[in-house]
């Protein structure tokens, strides 16, 4: 009995490869990795890598883009996170405009123009 793979099926090896690649991408969240780079890293062809990563792309676990319209790159999309509570900026700011005016005056002072805002 031969088992014929359909285009929608994903083999166990492909799913394991996808897990390894996703772990690698999550371990390097601010970096983008090209398809050939990842294929070399995991010892597979770029086509095999694409086939393994396709379900993860559809599910939104990873994102993909093209560089110079020819090389596919993979990265982990930013997940919506709640904004961190800000400890700076509470209350009313006073005196900051004095510092803003002081810096241009310091820059102009060596010119001896007596320049003031």
C-alpha positions as semicolon CSV with decimal commas, in nm:
position;residue;x (nm);y (nm);z (nm)
1;X;0,000;0,000;0,000
2;X;0,152;0,327;-0,108
3;X;0,070;0,643;0,073
4;X;0,040;0,930;-0,167
5;X;0,093;1,276;-0,021
6;X;-0,153;1,543;-0,116
7;X;-0,047;1,905;-0,142
8;X;-0,230;1,994;0,181
9;X;-0,066;1,716;0,387
10;X;0,241;1,784;0,595
11;X;0,477;1,506;0,693
12;X;0,607;1,444;1,042
13;X;0,957;1,550;0,931
14;X;0,819;1,878;0,796
15;X;0,633;1,951;1,119
16;X;0,947;1,877;1,323
17;X;1,150;2,105;1,097
18;X;0,890;2,378;1,135
19;X;0,906;2,347;1,517
20;X;1,285;2,380;1,511
21;X;1,273;2,683;1,283
22;X;1,002;2,850;1,492
23;X;1,207;2,793;1,808
24;X;1,508;2,947;1,635
25;X;1,306;3,250;1,524
26;X;1,154;3,297;1,869
27;X;1,502;3,279;2,021
28;X;1,608;3,568;1,796
29;X;1,295;3,788;1,795
30;X;1,440;4,104;1,641
31;X;1,617;3,934;1,352
32;X;1,502;3,829;1,008
33;X;1,642;3,516;0,851
34;X;1,649;3,449;0,478
35;X;1,511;3,125;0,346
36;X;1,850;3,007;0,210
37;X;2,017;3,092;0,542
38;X;1,764;2,886;0,739
39;X;1,778;2,603;0,487
40;X;2,157;2,579;0,525
41;X;2,131;2,603;0,904
42;X;1,890;2,308;0,920
43;X;2,045;2,110;0,634
44;X;1,745;2,108;0,401
45;X;1,660;2,261;0,065
46;X;1,486;2,598;0,049
47;X;1,183;2,428;-0,108
48;X;1,162;2,181;0,183
49;X;1,190;2,468;0,430
50;X;0,913;2,660;0,256
51;X;0,686;2,352;0,250
52;X;0,747;2,294;0,622
53;X;0,691;2,660;0,714
54;X;0,377;2,713;0,506
55;X;0,132;2,600;0,781
56;X;0,310;2,824;1,035
57;X;0,277;3,118;0,795
58;X;-0,094;3,052;0,746
59;X;-0,147;3,018;1,123
60;X;0,039;3,344;1,188
61;X;0,305;3,186;1,410
62;X;0,572;3,339;1,189
63;X;0,568;3,609;0,926
64;X;0,736;3,627;0,592
65;X;0,841;3,904;0,361
66;X;1,051;3,947;0,051
67;X;1,382;4,131;0,031
68;X;1,442;4,292;-0,308
69;X;1,137;4,095;-0,429
70;X;1,334;3,772;-0,460
71;X;1,453;3,634;-0,126
72;X;1,195;3,529;0,131
73;X;1,277;3,615;0,491
74;X;1,111;3,478;0,803
75;X;1,063;3,648;1,137
76;X;0,846;3,627;1,445
77;X;0,565;3,884;1,428
78;X;0,525;4,119;1,718
79;X;0,247;4,007;1,943
80;X;0,013;4,271;2,072
81;X;0,125;4,340;2,425
82;X;-0,029;4,578;2,672
83;X;0,153;4,907;2,697
84;X;0,381;4,914;3,000
85;X;0,277;5,146;3,274
86;X;0,475;5,466;3,243
87;X;0,637;5,601;3,555
88;X;0,770;5,908;3,378
89;X;0,527;6,177;3,279
90;X;0,290;6,162;3,569
91;X;0,189;6,500;3,686
92;X;0,266;6,839;3,542
93;X;0,597;6,919;3,381
94;X;0,751;7,243;3,500
95;X;1,075;7,409;3,398
96;X;1,148;7,203;3,088
97;X;1,103;7,502;2,858
98;X;1,389;7,679;3,039
99;X;1,624;7,395;2,943
100;X;1,500;7,402;2,582
101;X;1,587;7,774;2,559
102;X;1,922;7,736;2,737
103;X;2,070;7,490;2,484
104;X;2,044;7,720;2,176
105;X;2,180;8,008;2,381
106;X;2,482;7,798;2,480
107;X;2,541;7,709;2,115
108;X;2,528;8,073;2,007
109;X;2,737;8,210;2,299
110;X;3,077;8,139;2,135
111;X;2,975;8,355;1,840
112;X;2,959;8,657;2,070
113;X;2,638;8,784;1,923
114;X;2,463;8,822;2,256
115;X;2,188;8,616;2,107
116;X;1,887;8,535;2,329
117;X;1,553;8,363;2,276
